[in-house]
Amino acid sequence: MPPTPAIPPHRDESLVRDSGAACAPDRGDAGRDGGDAVRGPEGTQVQDRADAHAQSPGDALVRDRGDACPGALRLHSAADGSLARLRLPAGLLTPPQARALADAADRLGDGHLSLTSRGNVELRGLGDACAAPLAGLLRDAGLLPSDQHERIRNIVASPLAGLDGQGADGGAPVQEWARELDRLLCASDVTPALSGRFLFALDDGRGDVAALGGDVTLVAEPGGTALLRVGDEPEALRLPASAAPRAARIAAEAFLSVAREAGNGSWRVRELPPGHDAAAVRALLRTQLPQPYGTTAAAPAPAAPRPPRPGALTTPDGTRAALSVLAPLGRLTTAQLRRLADVAAQDGHGELRMTPWRGVVLPGLSPEAAGPRLRELATAGLVTDPASPWYGLGACTGRPGCAKSLSDVRTDAVTGLRTDGTDARGETTGPRADGTGPRRPDPGLLPVHWSGCARRCGHPHGAWVDVVATGDAYEVSVRGTRHPAPATATVPLTEPGRLADAVASARAAGRTTP
């Protein structure tokens, strides 16, 4: 086991409200850590990871302070009150736990829950005296197995694993991997030193979460083996599937050892300097595994994730069904969460799977119950149809919740939808959350993300339409793709119709395969 790193530790302080530098919500590109001090060549400050990657390969980044990422116990002061972020390994919740979160949001917060790009949950609008009551509610619900480890339990897993017949051998047991990995992380004396940004991705072989840029990625293979990739390393270790969770934990500890030697305060594998990089982590990992495993050239990570589409799906034998729904703009009301918990308890397997695409999967329904329940969830305001204009639409918190935001991006995003035919209340023939309305967009179009500032918090992986507030205007472009993309269009806030046209044009120009 590698020794505890000597770099400044990422403290886990129980019941601490962090009022220091801003820490943005989970990002679609988890490498962007806006507001954090990141230094490039000759000490120049780098605004985000896109700028950092543009530096010379020989220039190492230097983080000159610990990670202030919020957690369930360390709260972050935002413009709309305190924020708590609860890690949910593999996004898993039981119905009682979901109801406990709804109660916490009603009693202590703003009555909503934000779903993040790592399948985690945020509570906003928390009062100054809410830290201890919130911690008590979460402990009683079994959502805080370890105070020291709660911020490092960032584990995403293929949300449809075992439900649709896809993936290795029809769906590898990545949910079981997630539970075992979480147990191993919480039992380690070393892993609390990990950053709150360090990410484990457990892919069942379909290539969905393998595209999310994990620091340690496990990919299931047919025949009971798994590949372990460190960062973006082109080589991976092939090992028995049963050994995968323990190997992932050892890989994280190996990263901490290499980061200590590098001395640049790296939070993530991609931040390690040359000579102390992902290859060094993999080499150290091989010496610490209980037996030697061979390396192999791993298939490159998919260029873009493949999120579950909203709707109902059935198992290959037709005996069971699962429902996939999305939260409009990533926000669930407590009533919606309780409705989801009821469906999971009454008709499903008693399980909710929060996805990294701000959705929820409910497994285990009978095919007869799936259709009526899906219609109930649509009536509750959830996105249940991939042709819905809400599908692929995302936004950061924006004003008034974020002091750094230059606009109320959520309202502006909805206004852009309403130009398709609804009135000011959104109650005529225009788009609704269930996808009904006169203009049903092509589900193969690029996702759209509205950002209140250049940090672009929460943006998708892969290619997306980037809508960024600049103060009195929005800039619209396509990012995250090497294909020809339209030039940036700058549209004043006073012209919502023109803005909607610019977004539609960018989506069509960057169309992706459905």
PyMOL commands that set and color helices and strands:
alter all, ss='L'
color gray80, all
select helices_A, chain A and resi 41-43+49-53+89-91+95-108+131-140+150-152+168-170+174-186+191-193+209-211+241-262+269-271+278-288+328-330+334-346+367-379+409-418+496-509
alter helices_A, ss='H'
color red, helices_A
select strands_A, chain A and resi 16-18+38-39+62-63+74-78+81-86+92-93+112-115+121-126+155-157+200-203+216-221+225-230+235-240+295-297+311-314+321-326+331-333+352-354+359-365+393-395+448-451+464-469+473-479+489-492
alter strands_A, ss='S'
color yellow, strands_A
deselect
rebuild
show_as cartoon
